Amino acid sequence: EGNEPGDFTKITYRELLHKVCQFANILRSQGVKKGDRVSIYLPMILELVIAMLACARIGALHSVVFAGFSADSLCERIIDCGCSLLIT
């Protein structure tokens, strides 16, 4: 469910697994590996969940920064966690 009351998406577990595996492969192709840190800067959408699960699937640590934060706040969080990739 999104931020708005009527904003939602339905997806099956099979579809979710397929999308998570696809995105995990994309992360691997970008050089992300187990133990790497990834920041995720997205609103409350399905892709946020997919990115989080894909990071967990390959063993990368993820830090979620919701899209309402300012650029300065995002920058501070990226530096603090020492991330190697930002997903937007």
C-alpha positions as CSV (number, residue, x, y, z in Angstrom):
1,E,0.0,0.0,0.0
2,G,1.2,3.5,-0.8
3,N,0.7,6.7,1.1
4,E,-2.7,7.4,-0.3
5,P,-5.7,5.3,0.9
6,G,-6.6,4.0,-2.5
7,D,-3.0,3.5,-3.7
8,F,-2.1,-0.2,-3.8
9,T,-0.7,-2.9,-6.0
10,K,-1.4,-6.6,-5.9
11,I,1.3,-9.0,-6.8
12,T,1.6,-12.8,-6.3
13,Y,4.5,-14.4,-4.4
14,R,5.7,-15.9,-7.7
15,E,5.7,-12.5,-9.5
16,L,7.5,-10.9,-6.5
17,L,10.2,-13.7,-6.5
18,H,10.7,-13.2,-10.2
19,K,11.2,-9.5,-9.9
20,V,13.5,-9.8,-6.8
21,C,15.7,-12.3,-8.6
22,Q,15.9,-10.1,-11.7
23,F,16.9,-7.1,-9.6
24,A,19.4,-9.1,-7.6
25,N,21.0,-10.1,-10.9
26,I,21.1,-6.4,-11.9
27,L,22.8,-5.6,-8.6
28,R,25.3,-8.3,-9.1
29,S,26.1,-7.1,-12.6
30,Q,26.8,-3.6,-11.1
31,G,29.4,-5.3,-8.8
32,V,27.3,-5.4,-5.6
33,K,28.3,-8.3,-3.5
34,K,27.7,-9.8,0.0
35,G,28.6,-7.2,2.7
36,D,28.3,-4.2,0.4
37,R,26.2,-1.3,1.6
38,V,23.4,0.0,-0.6
39,S,21.2,3.1,-0.1
40,I,17.6,3.1,-1.4
41,Y,15.9,6.5,-2.0
42,L,12.4,5.7,-3.2
43,P,8.8,6.6,-2.3
44,M,6.4,3.9,-1.0
45,I,6.2,1.9,-4.2
46,L,6.5,-1.7,-5.1
47,E,10.1,-1.2,-6.4
48,L,11.2,-0.2,-2.9
49,V,10.2,-3.6,-1.5
50,I,11.8,-5.4,-4.5
51,A,15.1,-3.4,-4.0
52,M,15.1,-4.3,-0.3
53,L,14.5,-8.0,-0.9
54,A,17.1,-8.1,-3.7
55,C,19.7,-6.7,-1.4
56,A,18.8,-9.2,1.3
57,R,18.9,-12.0,-1.3
58,I,22.6,-11.3,-2.3
59,G,23.6,-10.4,1.3
60,A,24.1,-6.7,0.7
61,L,23.2,-4.3,3.6
62,H,20.6,-1.7,2.7
63,S,19.6,1.6,4.2
64,V,16.2,3.0,3.2
65,V,15.9,6.8,2.9
66,F,12.4,7.8,2.1
67,A,11.9,10.2,-0.8
68,G,10.6,13.0,1.4
69,F,14.0,13.7,2.8
70,S,16.1,16.5,1.5
71,A,19.3,16.2,-0.6
72,D,21.4,17.1,2.4
73,S,19.8,14.5,4.6
74,L,20.3,11.9,1.8
75,C,24.0,12.9,1.5
76,E,24.6,12.6,5.2
77,R,23.1,9.1,5.3
78,I,25.1,8.0,2.3
79,I,28.3,9.2,3.9
80,D,27.4,7.7,7.3
81,C,26.8,4.2,6.0
82,G,29.5,4.3,3.4
83,C,27.3,2.9,0.6
84,S,28.7,1.8,-2.7
85,L,25.4,2.2,-4.6
86,L,22.3,4.5,-4.5
87,I,19.1,3.2,-5.9
88,T,16.6,5.9,-6.9
